Amino acid sequence: MNDILIKKTVSFFKESFGSEPKKIVLSPGRINIIGEHVDYNDGYVLPAAIDKIICFAFEKNYTNTSKIIAIDLDDSFEVDLTTDMELTDNVWTNYLRGVINQLKSKGFKFDGFNCVFSSNIPVGSGLSSSAALECGFLFGINELFDLKIKPVDIALMGQSAEHWVGINCGIMDQFSSVMGQENKVIKIDCRTLEYEYHDADFNEYSLILFDSNVKHSLFSSAYNTRREECEEGLSILKNNFPEINSFRDCTESQVLSVKDKMSENVFKRSLFAVKEIKRVTLACEALDKGDIQTLGKLMFETHEGLSVDYEVSCAELDMIVDTLKKEEAVVGSRLMGGGFGGCTINLIKKGHEERIKEQLKALYFDTFGIELKIYDVKIGNGTSLYKPVG
């Protein structure tokens, strides 16, 4: 699949610019095994890069102008590197302008270049195609002009580029896109950015994403409200327990003890945050023991928490998880990402995948009249240079 994408990108580059690209970069999307809605609550997350990628081809053009072509969008733009970057109405270009803006504002020196890219990351499915776009583009410029930017700084600059576009994301997406390793998940401490790898040996299981194919408009307003509710809950906890700095210093019993001082919603959000932060640690312990059953149980618990306490699920996602929960071959399932649509991430025992896919697809269509999209994913490497074999 990726080989076809690389060939397509390289041949399109040759047709467009009449030359071979000097650098080819592969930048992956990501999944998050567990640790949802806790990146802005000083928690831990457990993401991994996947084998769905954006492929970029680059060359220097020895001018002050860069030309960038998005094959899949049948669109391109040129940018004068001597001018200040400004947001435009053509949204996809803003992510790349944001990267150039980051490089310029930090004083990096580089000239014009030609770039072509194409992707097999499903857009809008919660697999962080925007982070792959920013980080792959930045990685390529770094390689082309030998700017010596460290991987962690590429992730941070990618995040800042997205903030410039107007999306106040956490660091998880860019970090996992750049720092991912094959068959490993990354436990990231969202407070300090310390990280550690854990083996993700899913030998007997397949990782399958069921995309609900819906995106409810509640998302952005509810996201901001959840952040505010968590902040309110934390300030009540701090007033009662001076030793608490964040939810991760906090126990469930402490949240329960101040329940009467919180509104019902603030209590539920706070309880979810404390439980979810703990679940990430338990998930790492389970992975270290190769105990995939326990990991799956934690995934189901996360979904329950996101649906009942955090209230960011929807009928479509709940139906997918509730249906799969009755299947013995499904060890874990939960909504992944912000919620109100998008994907569920599922661990399914090998040999049962096709039957479950067909049954769920039919049932989902009968219930909602919507086609279920299905993506098989494997845990892959982070952003890297492609070196042709031979």
C-alpha positions as CSV (number, residue, x, y, z in Angstrom):
1,M,0.0,0.0,0.0
2,N,2.7,2.5,1.0
3,D,4.9,1.4,-1.9
4,I,2.2,2.3,-4.4
5,L,1.8,5.7,-2.7
6,I,5.6,6.4,-2.8
7,K,5.8,5.5,-6.5
8,K,2.8,7.7,-7.3
9,T,4.3,10.7,-5.4
10,V,7.8,10.3,-7.0
11,S,6.4,10.0,-10.5
12,F,4.1,13.0,-10.0
13,F,7.1,15.0,-8.8
14,K,9.1,14.0,-12.0
15,E,6.1,15.1,-14.2
16,S,5.7,18.4,-12.4
17,F,9.3,19.5,-12.1
18,G,11.2,17.3,-14.6
19,S,13.7,16.0,-12.1
20,E,14.2,13.3,-9.4
21,P,13.3,14.4,-5.9
22,K,16.3,14.7,-3.6
23,K,14.5,13.7,-0.4
24,I,11.5,11.5,0.2
25,V,9.8,11.6,3.6
26,L,7.2,9.3,5.1
27,S,5.1,10.8,7.9
28,P,2.5,8.7,9.7
29,G,-0.9,9.2,11.3
30,R,-1.4,8.0,14.8
31,I,-3.8,6.1,17.1
32,N,-4.1,6.5,20.8
33,I,-4.5,3.2,22.7
34,I,-5.8,4.8,25.9
35,G,-5.6,8.2,27.7
36,E,-8.3,10.3,26.1
37,H,-9.1,13.9,27.1
38,V,-6.3,13.9,29.6
39,D,-3.6,15.6,27.6
40,Y,-4.9,19.0,28.7
41,N,-5.3,17.7,32.3
42,D,-1.6,17.0,32.9
43,G,-2.2,13.3,32.4
44,Y,-0.5,10.6,30.4
45,V,-1.4,9.4,26.9
46,L,-0.4,6.2,25.1
47,P,-0.3,6.8,21.3
48,A,1.5,5.0,18.5
49,A,2.4,5.9,14.9
50,I,0.6,3.7,12.3
51,D,1.3,2.4,8.9
52,K,-0.9,5.0,7.1
53,I,1.3,7.8,5.9
54,I,1.7,11.0,4.0
55,C,4.6,10.7,1.4
56,F,6.5,13.9,0.6
57,A,9.0,14.5,-2.2
58,F,11.4,17.5,-2.1
59,E,14.1,19.2,-4.0
60,K,15.8,22.6,-3.7
61,N,15.0,25.1,-6.5
62,Y,17.6,27.8,-5.7
63,T,15.0,30.7,-5.7
64,N,13.1,32.5,-2.9
65,T,9.9,30.8,-3.8
66,S,8.6,27.4,-2.8
67,K,6.0,25.5,-4.9
68,I,3.9,22.9,-3.1
69,I,1.5,20.4,-4.8
70,A,-1.1,18.4,-3.0
71,I,-1.8,15.5,-5.4
72,D,-5.0,14.2,-3.7
73,L,-6.5,17.7,-3.7
74,D,-5.5,18.5,-7.2
75,D,-4.3,21.8,-5.8
76,S,-1.0,23.7,-5.4
77,F,0.3,27.0,-4.1
78,E,3.5,29.1,-4.2
79,V,4.9,31.0,-1.3
80,D,7.5,33.8,-1.3
81,L,9.8,32.9,1.6
82,T,11.0,36.6,1.9
83,T,7.5,37.7,3.0
84,D,5.6,37.2,6.3
85,M,3.3,34.3,6.4
86,E,-0.5,35.0,6.6
87,L,-3.5,32.8,7.0
88,T,-5.5,32.2,3.8
89,D,-9.0,30.9,2.9
90,N,-7.3,27.8,1.4
91,V,-7.2,25.8,4.7
92,W,-4.8,23.0,3.8
93,T,-2.1,25.5,2.8
94,N,-2.2,27.2,6.2
95,Y,-0.7,24.2,8.0
96,L,2.3,24.4,5.7
97,R,2.5,28.2,6.0
98,G,2.4,27.7,9.7
99,V,5.5,25.4,9.5
100,I,7.4,28.0,7.4
101,N,6.3,30.7,9.9
102,Q,7.8,28.6,12.7
103,L,11.1,28.1,10.9
104,K,11.4,31.8,10.0
105,S,10.4,33.1,13.5
106,K,13.1,30.8,15.0
107,G,15.7,32.2,12.7
108,F,16.4,29.1,10.5
109,K,17.9,29.9,7.1
110,F,16.6,28.1,4.1
111,D,15.8,28.8,0.4
112,G,13.1,27.9,-2.0
113,F,12.1,24.3,-2.7
114,N,9.7,22.2,-4.6
115,C,7.4,19.7,-2.8
116,V,4.8,17.2,-3.8
117,F,2.8,15.1,-1.3
118,S,0.1,12.4,-1.3
119,S,-1.6,10.5,1.6
120,N,-3.4,7.3,2.5
121,I,-4.4,8.6,6.0
122,P,-8.2,8.9,6.0
123,V,-8.9,12.6,6.5
124,G,-11.4,13.5,9.3
125,S,-11.2,10.1,10.9
126,G,-9.2,11.2,14.0
127,L,-5.9,9.7,12.8
128,S,-4.2,13.1,12.9
129,S,-3.5,13.7,9.2
130,S,-2.8,17.4,10.1
131,A,0.0,16.5,12.5
132,A,1.5,14.1,9.8
133,L,1.3,17.0,7.3
134,E,3.1,19.5,9.6
135,C,5.7,17.2,10.9
136,G,6.5,15.5,7.6
137,F,6.8,18.9,5.8
138,L,9.1,20.2,8.6
139,F,11.1,17.0,8.7
140,G,11.7,17.3,4.9
141,I,12.8,21.0,5.0
142,N,15.1,20.1,8.0
143,E,16.7,17.3,5.9
144,L,16.9,19.3,2.7
145,F,18.7,22.2,4.3
146,D,20.5,20.3,7.1
147,L,18.9,22.6,9.8
148,K,19.8,20.0,12.6
149,I,16.4,20.3,14.3
150,K,15.9,17.6,16.9
151,P,12.9,15.2,16.5
152,V,11.2,16.5,19.8
153,D,11.6,20.0,18.5
154,I,10.0,19.1,15.2
155,A,7.0,17.8,17.1
156,L,6.8,21.0,19.2
157,M,7.2,23.2,16.2
158,G,4.5,21.2,14.4
159,Q,2.2,21.8,17.4
160,S,2.9,25.5,17.3
161,A,2.2,25.6,13.5
162,E,-1.3,24.1,14.3
163,H,-1.8,26.7,17.0
164,W,-1.0,29.4,14.4
165,V,-3.7,27.9,12.2
166,G,-6.1,28.3,15.1
167,I,-6.4,24.8,16.5
168,N,-5.3,24.6,20.1
169,C,-4.2,21.0,20.1
170,G,-2.1,19.2,22.7
171,I,1.3,17.7,21.9
172,M,0.2,14.0,21.5
173,D,-0.5,14.0,17.7
174,Q,2.8,15.6,16.6
175,F,4.8,13.7,19.2
176,S,3.6,10.3,18.1
177,S,3.9,11.1,14.4
178,V,7.6,12.0,14.8
179,M,8.7,9.7,17.6
180,G,6.8,6.5,16.9
181,Q,8.5,3.2,16.7
182,E,7.3,-0.1,15.1
183,N,5.4,-2.3,17.5
184,K,5.8,0.1,20.4
185,V,3.5,2.6,22.1
186,I,4.8,5.8,23.7
187,K,3.7,6.8,27.2
188,I,3.9,10.6,27.1
189,D,3.8,12.7,30.3
190,C,1.8,15.7,29.1
191,R,3.1,17.8,31.9
192,T,6.8,17.3,31.4
193,L,7.0,15.8,27.9
194,E,9.1,12.9,29.3
195,Y,8.3,9.7,27.4
196,E,9.0,6.0,27.5
197,Y,8.3,3.2,25.0
198,H,6.4,0.0,25.9
199,D,6.2,-3.1,23.7
200,A,2.9,-3.4,22.0
201,D,2.9,-7.1,21.1
202,F,-0.5,-7.7,19.5
203,N,0.6,-10.9,17.8
204,E,-2.7,-12.8,18.3
205,Y,-4.9,-9.7,17.8
206,S,-5.7,-7.3,15.0
207,L,-6.0,-3.5,15.5
208,I,-9.1,-2.4,13.6
209,L,-10.6,1.0,13.4
210,F,-14.4,1.3,12.8
211,D,-15.1,4.8,11.5
212,S,-18.6,5.9,12.4
213,N,-18.6,8.2,9.3
214,V,-20.3,10.9,11.4
215,K,-19.0,14.1,12.9
216,H,-21.5,15.9,15.1
217,S,-21.2,19.7,15.3
218,L,-21.2,19.6,19.1
219,F,-17.5,18.8,19.1
220,S,-15.8,22.2,19.3
221,S,-18.2,23.9,21.8
222,A,-18.3,20.8,24.0
223,Y,-14.5,20.4,23.9
224,N,-14.1,23.9,25.3
225,T,-16.8,23.4,27.9
226,R,-15.1,20.1,29.1
227,R,-11.8,22.0,29.6
228,E,-13.6,24.7,31.6
229,E,-15.4,22.1,33.7
230,C,-12.1,20.3,34.4
231,E,-10.5,23.6,35.4
232,E,-13.3,24.3,37.8
233,G,-13.1,20.8,39.3
234,L,-9.4,21.1,39.8
235,S,-9.7,24.5,41.5
236,I,-12.2,23.0,44.0
237,L,-9.9,20.1,44.7
238,K,-6.9,22.4,45.2
239,N,-8.9,24.5,47.7
240,N,-9.6,21.4,49.7
241,F,-6.3,19.6,49.3
242,P,-3.4,22.1,49.0
243,E,-1.0,19.3,48.0
244,I,-2.9,18.8,44.7
245,N,-1.4,20.5,41.6
246,S,-3.2,18.6,39.0
247,F,-5.6,15.6,38.5
248,R,-2.7,13.3,38.5
249,D,-1.9,14.1,42.1
250,C,-5.4,13.2,43.0
251,T,-7.3,10.0,44.1
252,E,-10.8,9.0,43.4
253,S,-11.7,9.2,47.1
254,Q,-10.6,12.8,47.2
255,V,-12.9,13.6,44.2
256,L,-15.7,11.8,46.0
257,S,-15.1,13.7,49.2
258,V,-15.8,17.0,47.5
259,K,-18.7,15.9,45.4
260,D,-21.2,18.1,47.3
261,K,-19.0,21.2,46.5
262,M,-19.2,20.5,42.7
263,S,-22.0,20.7,40.2
264,E,-22.9,17.3,38.8
265,N,-21.1,17.8,35.5
266,V,-17.9,19.2,37.1
267,F,-17.9,16.1,39.5
268,K,-18.3,13.7,36.6
269,R,-15.6,15.3,34.4
270,S,-13.2,15.4,37.4
271,L,-13.8,11.7,38.3
272,F,-13.3,10.7,34.6
273,A,-10.0,12.6,34.4
274,V,-8.6,11.0,37.6
275,K,-9.7,7.5,36.6
276,E,-8.4,7.8,33.0
277,I,-4.9,9.0,34.1
278,K,-4.7,5.9,36.3
279,R,-5.9,3.6,33.4
280,V,-2.9,4.7,31.3
281,T,-0.5,3.5,34.0
282,L,-2.4,0.2,34.3
283,A,-2.4,-0.2,30.5
284,C,1.4,0.1,30.4
285,E,1.7,-2.6,33.2
286,A,-0.6,-4.9,31.2
287,L,1.4,-4.4,28.0
288,D,4.7,-5.1,29.8
289,K,3.2,-8.4,30.9
290,G,1.8,-9.1,27.5
291,D,-1.7,-9.2,29.2
292,I,-3.8,-8.0,26.3
293,Q,-7.1,-9.1,28.0
294,T,-6.5,-6.6,30.8
295,L,-5.6,-3.9,28.3
296,G,-8.9,-4.6,26.5
297,K,-10.9,-4.4,29.7
298,L,-9.3,-1.0,30.4
299,M,-10.3,0.2,26.9
300,F,-14.0,-0.8,27.5
301,E,-13.8,1.1,30.9
302,T,-12.5,4.2,29.1
303,H,-15.4,4.1,26.6
304,E,-17.9,3.8,29.5
305,G,-16.2,6.8,31.2
306,L,-16.2,8.9,28.0
307,S,-19.8,8.0,27.3
308,V,-21.3,8.4,30.8
309,D,-19.1,10.7,32.8
310,Y,-17.4,12.8,30.2
311,E,-20.4,12.7,27.8
312,V,-18.5,13.0,24.5
313,S,-19.8,9.9,22.8
314,C,-22.8,9.6,20.6
315,A,-25.4,7.0,19.6
316,E,-23.4,5.7,16.7
317,L,-20.2,5.2,18.7
318,D,-22.0,3.7,21.6
319,M,-23.8,1.2,19.3
320,I,-20.5,0.1,17.8
321,V,-18.9,-0.5,21.2
322,D,-22.0,-2.1,22.8
323,T,-22.3,-4.5,19.8
324,L,-18.6,-5.5,20.0
325,K,-18.7,-5.9,23.8
326,K,-21.0,-9.0,23.2
327,E,-18.4,-10.6,21.0
328,E,-16.0,-13.0,22.7
329,A,-13.4,-12.4,20.0
330,V,-13.3,-8.6,20.8
331,V,-11.1,-8.0,23.8
332,G,-11.4,-4.2,23.8
333,S,-13.2,-1.3,22.1
334,R,-13.6,2.4,22.7
335,L,-14.1,5.7,21.0
336,M,-10.8,7.3,20.1
337,G,-10.3,11.0,19.9
338,G,-12.4,14.0,20.8
339,G,-15.7,12.2,20.4
340,F,-19.1,13.0,18.9
341,G,-18.1,10.9,15.9
342,G,-14.9,9.6,14.4
343,C,-13.5,6.1,15.1
344,T,-13.6,3.4,17.6
345,I,-10.3,1.5,18.2
346,N,-10.8,-2.2,18.6
347,L,-8.6,-5.2,19.5
348,I,-10.0,-8.3,17.8
349,K,-8.7,-11.9,18.0
350,K,-7.2,-13.0,14.7
351,G,-9.3,-15.2,12.6
352,H,-12.6,-13.4,13.5
353,E,-12.0,-10.1,11.8
354,E,-13.9,-10.6,8.6
355,R,-17.0,-12.1,10.2
356,I,-17.2,-9.2,12.7
357,K,-16.6,-6.6,10.1
358,E,-19.4,-7.9,7.9
359,Q,-21.9,-8.3,10.7
360,L,-21.2,-4.9,12.2
361,K,-21.2,-3.1,8.8
362,A,-24.7,-4.6,8.0
363,L,-26.1,-3.9,11.5
364,Y,-24.7,-0.3,11.5
365,F,-26.3,0.4,8.1
366,D,-29.6,-1.1,9.2
367,T,-29.6,1.1,12.4
368,F,-28.4,4.4,11.1
369,G,-28.5,4.2,7.3
370,I,-24.7,5.1,7.3
371,E,-21.8,3.2,5.7
372,L,-19.3,2.1,8.3
373,K,-15.7,2.7,7.2
374,I,-13.1,0.1,8.3
375,Y,-9.3,0.6,8.6
376,D,-6.9,-2.2,9.5
377,V,-3.8,-0.6,11.1
378,K,-0.4,-1.7,12.3
379,I,1.9,0.2,14.7
380,G,4.7,1.7,12.5
381,N,7.6,4.0,12.7
382,G,7.6,7.7,13.1
383,T,8.5,10.3,10.5
384,S,11.5,9.2,8.5
385,L,13.5,9.5,5.3
386,Y,12.6,6.9,2.7
387,K,15.7,5.2,1.3
388,P,14.9,3.1,-1.8
389,V,16.2,-0.5,-1.5
390,G,19.1,-1.3,-3.9
